[in-house]
Amino acid sequence: MPKAKQKQRRKKYNYNVNRKKLNRASRKRSAPRIKCAQIRHAWDSTKSASKNLAEMGLAVDPNKAIPIPKGMKMEIDGQEAETKTIRKPYVINELEYEASFPEKKSETLSTDLIDYVKHMIQNHGENYKAMARDEKNYYQDTPKQIKRKINVYKRFYPEEYQTFIASLRQEKMEQ
């Protein structure tokens, strides 16, 4: 029976492969980076993932942590769940503390869009058809699109919009 061609061929060193890069990539893949700082600091690399999470009081599989009864019985009072010792309760406390903070609004508009909206309001007021014909309307927005952009600006920066309108009224009074 003939052998495969690859078995007979002499092994050659591939100079085109960067061995250092390959080793780094394989190490990265084998030990993934844990994004959560609390879990990362409490992690013990000598133990398995399930043991690490159990020590922190976290569940690997939520379906196994809180099993749903298969029958129509909903008696949870009669069942006693397994109590596992949590050796690192500070992880859960830190996670709960961090989750209690309200979420920051990170939604902002680009400075180009803000300048565009201010220019349109300053030159045309509420006339959206005139705004659509303006030479600064590079993207050829329709009147409805411009109106939508202005409403977005009003929603994101209500105080700034009010001061801008007040300054426009002040300029009209002076002229």
Disulfide bonds with the S-S distance in Angstrom:
none
